[in-house]
């Protein structure tokens, strides 16, 4: 696998944001527990490390308080949902407070406890690596988390009149670990992005018709279920299905070949899509059949959309591979009328489509409803 960062298509951006949020949530919880365990271990291991414990109200304890606060907020949000901030906020709080604590401790030990400087330097190595792991969105994210604490460190060292030459030997190891962390973090980020793209491609293959780019039957049925549930919850809501079938499409394949037939299907998908609203959903139901879901649409609106589609197909011949083809479509419209299963509503739309075919093709027919008691031909709309 190449480790170049894959491009995320616009239609996947929403799913990618959810993917990032989930990844950052996992990093937040894992990082909070790991940081808490490390802090507690260091707090109770002064004697083992040969370091004198700090006084209760010393600067060392004050430097640790922001870290404990950020850990507490992250875990509280995980358990209760309060505060309901984005996981990225908690990661930046923990990383920034950790950097300020370790750089501050380094200056304290450098000034007053030079014997403990090597241990603090080792702590800086771990901290630098941990901060780079929290930079889940790349180098810019890392700069936001790393540069402000480093700038404060430089200012504080300057005010304390500490020579940079004296600091460099102790900061060489942490700087090297920082480089390792950056490479590791960026590698993991790109691998995660590749995983996201691969999963989206598999999902798209499973839900999309490869010829037309429309949804397939497998992806479309759950959408009808959703609209039926929503219509039942709110009785004033309605929706319609339109079943469309290209007229005499077999003749196109027999006369001009399947390559031309495929191009006609693609052009049909383009024209029908252009006749729909953004919230409408178009599906290739099978062969030359299309199924269209019109949310929050009554019989009048359903007929209007179907007539628009019929005109979009019939009024302008297609130019395919230099061949002029006049391709028409017949459509059956059925609006939700209390059906218990999507198949029942689809059957009504299909029966209306059959009526349009029987009436001469290139027509729109409305399926009868329970309330009107209409017969299949009563909704016939002719060529309009």
Residue pairs with C-beta under 8 A, 6 or more apart in sequence:
1 191
1 194
3 187
3 190
3 191
4 190
5 189
5 190
5 193
6 190
6 193
6 194
6 197
8 16
8 193
8 196
8 197
12 197
12 200
15 196
15 200
16 196
19 192
19 196
20 136
20 137
21 86
21 87
23 136
23 192
24 86
24 87
24 88
24 91
24 136
25 78
25 87
27 87
27 91
27 133
27 134
27 136
28 74
28 78
28 87
28 90
28 91
28 94
29 74
29 75
29 78
31 74
31 91
31 94
31 130
31 133
31 134
32 71
32 74
32 75
32 78
32 90
32 94
33 75
34 130
35 67
35 71
35 94
35 98
35 130
36 68
36 71
36 75
38 126
39 64
39 67
39 68
39 71
42 123
43 64
46 52
46 53
47 53
49 119
51 113
51 116
51 119
52 113
54 60
54 61
55 61
59 104
59 108
60 105
60 108
63 100
63 101
63 104
63 105
63 108
64 101
66 97
66 100
66 101
67 94
67 97
67 98
67 101
69 97
70 90
70 93
70 94
70 97
71 94
73 83
73 90
73 93
74 90
74 93
74 94
76 82
76 83
77 83
77 84
77 85
77 90
88 136
88 137
91 134
91 136
91 145
92 134
92 144
92 145
94 134
95 130
95 131
95 134
95 135
95 145
95 146
96 145
96 148
96 149
98 127
98 130
98 131
99 127
99 131
99 145
99 146
99 149
99 150
100 149
100 152
102 120
102 123
102 124
102 127
103 124
103 149
103 150
103 152
103 153
104 153
104 156
105 120
105 123
106 117
106 120
106 121
106 124
106 153
106 170
107 153
107 156
107 157
107 160
107 162
109 116
109 117
109 120
110 117
110 120
110 162
110 166
110 167
110 170
111 160
111 162
117 170
118 170
121 170
121 171
121 173
121 174
122 173
124 171
124 173
124 174
125 173
125 174
125 177
126 177
127 174
128 174
128 175
128 177
128 178
128 181
129 177
129 178
129 180
129 181
129 184
130 181
131 142
131 145
131 146
131 181
132 142
132 146
132 178
132 181
132 182
132 184
132 185
133 181
133 184
133 185
134 145
135 141
135 142
135 145
135 146
135 185
136 185
136 189
137 189
138 186
138 189
139 182
139 186
142 182
142 185
157 164
157 167
206 218
206 219
207 215
207 216
207 218
207 219
208 214
208 215
208 216
208 219
209 215
209 216
209 284
211 262
211 265
211 266
211 284
212 265
212 266
212 268
212 269
212 284
213 269
214 269
214 282
214 283
214 284
214 290
215 223
215 281
215 282
215 283
215 284
216 283
216 284
217 283
217 284
217 285
217 286
219 283
220 281
220 283
220 285
220 291
220 293
221 342
223 281
223 293
224 241
224 293
224 342
224 345
224 346
225 342
227 239
227 293
227 295
227 336
228 336
228 339
228 342
228 345
230 237
231 237
231 238
231 239
231 336
237 296
238 296
238 297
238 298
238 335
238 336
239 293
239 294
239 295
239 296
239 297
239 335
239 336
240 293
240 294
240 297
240 298
240 299
240 301
240 302
240 305
240 333
240 334
240 335
240 336
241 291
241 292
241 293
241 294
241 333
241 334
241 335
241 345
241 346
241 348
241 349
242 290
242 291
242 292
242 294
242 302
242 305
242 306
242 309
242 331
242 332
242 333
242 349
243 285
243 289
243 290
243 291
243 292
243 331
243 332
243 334
243 346
243 349
243 350
243 352
243 353
244 272
244 289
244 290
244 291
244 292
244 306
244 309
244 329
244 330
244 331
244 332
244 353
245 288
245 289
245 290
245 329
245 330
245 331
245 353
245 357
246 264
246 265
246 268
246 288
246 327
246 328
246 329
247 327
247 328
247 329
247 330
247 357
247 361
247 362
248 361
249 261
249 264
249 287
249 288
249 327
252 260
252 261
252 264
252 325
252 327
253 260
253 261
256 320
256 321
256 323
256 325
259 321
260 320
260 321
260 323
260 325
263 320
263 321
264 318
264 320
264 325
264 327
265 284
265 288
267 318
267 320
268 290
268 313
268 327
268 329
269 282
269 284
269 290
271 309
271 312
271 313
272 282
272 290
272 292
272 309
272 312
272 313
273 282
274 312
275 305
275 308
275 309
275 312
276 282
276 292
276 294
276 305
277 294
279 295
279 296
280 292
280 293
280 294
280 295
280 305
281 292
281 293
281 295
282 290
282 291
282 292
283 290
283 291
283 292
283 293
284 290
285 291
290 329
291 346
291 349
292 305
292 309
294 301
294 302
294 305
297 305
297 335
298 335
299 333
299 335
299 366
299 369
302 333
302 335
302 366
303 333
303 364
303 366
303 379
303 381
306 331
306 333
306 364
306 381
307 364
307 381
307 384
309 329
309 331
310 328
310 329
310 330
310 331
310 362
310 363
310 364
310 383
313 327
313 328
313 329
314 326
314 328
314 329
314 362
314 383
317 324
317 325
317 326
317 327
318 324
318 325
318 326
318 327
319 325
328 361
328 362
329 362
330 353
330 356
330 357
330 361
330 362
330 363
330 364
331 353
331 356
331 363
331 364
331 365
332 349
332 350
332 351
332 352
332 353
332 354
332 355
332 356
332 364
332 365
332 366
332 367
333 349
333 352
333 364
333 365
333 366
333 367
333 379
334 345
334 346
334 348
334 349
334 352
334 366
334 367
335 367
335 369
336 345
337 345
337 348
337 369
337 370
337 371
338 370
339 345
339 348
348 367
348 368
349 367
351 367
351 376
352 365
352 366
352 367
352 376
352 379
353 365
355 365
355 376
355 377
355 380
356 363
356 364
356 365
356 380
359 365
359 377
359 380
362 383
363 380
363 381
363 382
363 383
364 380
364 381
364 382
364 384
365 376
365 377
365 379
365 380
365 381
366 374
366 378
366 379
366 380
366 381
367 376
367 379
368 374
368 375
368 376
368 378
368 379
372 378
